[in-house]
């Protein structure tokens, strides 16, 4: 019986290599968090290191542009951690876990709602009449 929860990671060469890569990425991410401007931390992260080329993922184009602009400074900062980087690549990788924007319903004035309702009442049954009725229901509540 295995006493350590992650002992199975030592059972094969492939799992040991994978564990070492994951540890290296965690270390790089911690170092990156220390040197990147605070405004860019939530929207970027270390993606991979291939020999002397570090790849960073940016959640959007604006973050990617800012990172490209400061990439030389980032290389110098990483070199202070004894990491021999020669290049930083920036990839835009949209965060699919980002919260969706909540849209607020658009409302029309009471007068507009009343006018649309009056117009709908004068029409025969049709898709237009139904649409006008639905739109009239989106009028702002009256202020007292």
PELIN-V865749 format. One record per backbone hydrogen bond with DSSP energy under -1.0 kcal/mol. NH is the residue of the N-H (numbers start at 0). CO is the residue of the C=O. Records with the same first field share a line. If there is no record, write none. Layout:
NH->CO ; CO
This chain:
6->3
8->5
9->6
10->7
15->11
16->12
17->13
18->14
19->15
20->16
21->17
22->18
23->19
24->20
25->21
26->22
27->23
28->24
29->25
30->26
31->27
32->28
33->29
34->30
35->31
39->36
43->40
44->56
46->54
47->54
49->52
52->49
53->86
54->47
55->88
56->44
57->90
58->42
63->59
64->60
65->61
66->62
67->63
68->64
69->65
73->69
74->70
75->71
76->72
77->73
78->74
80->77
81->78
82->77
84->82
85->51
86->51
88->53
90->55
92->57
97->94
107->137
112->108
113->109
114->110
115->111
116->112
117->113
118->114
119->115
120->116
121->117
122->119
129->125
130->126
131->127
132->128
133->129
134->130
135->131
136->132
137->134
138->135
139->107
